[in-house]
Amino acid sequence: MKDNLPLPEEKKLTVIFRLEPGCLGPQGDELIDEFCQAAQANFQSVHSEIVHWNIVPRNDKALPEMQYQINNKNLSQVQAAQFLDVFNENLDKFESQVHKKLAELIDQHLGH
């Protein structure tokens, strides 16, 4: 399958990551929009051949922190894992890498 990369946009996995304002400290509500834009730009090259990123503030706690879609259709965790498996990626490892990268960006943003 790797011979067909990069995928057309409508076939890429969209990863919606909703970030809690509180992760940026007491002024998180004021910083979250700018941080999400910076994180979005930073993530554009991460798995760009198969993933489209959408990093946004988590203003609605009823929505999941991480959500997967293809062509605006929601996927279950199992479906997302199956998609990534086609490209020799593991969902748990993928999510762990996303969390680690975001933690590093937060530390940079806060000057730690």
Residue, then its C-alpha position, 0 to 999 in steps of 0.5 A: m500500500k505504501d506504493n500509493l502514498p501520499l493518499p488523496e485528501e479525501k482518503k486520509l485519516t483526519v485526526i481531530f485533537r481537542l486540547e484542554p485550555g487548562c493544559l496551558g496553565p491558569q491563563g489557558d483560556e487566553l492562550i489556547d486558540e493561539f497554541c492550537q494554531a501553532a500546534q496545527a502548523n507543527f503537526q502538518s508534516v507528521h504522517s502527512e502522507i496518510v493523516h490530516w490534522n485538526i487541533v482545536p480547543r476542547n470547549d465542549k467536554a462532551l466531545p472526545e479528546m481524540q476523534y478519527q474521521i475519513n471524508n467527514k465520516n466518524l470512525s471507531q477506535v477499531q476502524a482507526a486502528q485498522f486504517l493505521d494497520v494498513f500503513n504498519e502503524n499501531l493506534d496505541k503507539f500513534e496516540s502515544q506519539v501524539h500526546k508526547k509531541l503535544a506535551e513537548l510543544i506545550d513545554q516549549h510554549l510555556g518556556h519550560 
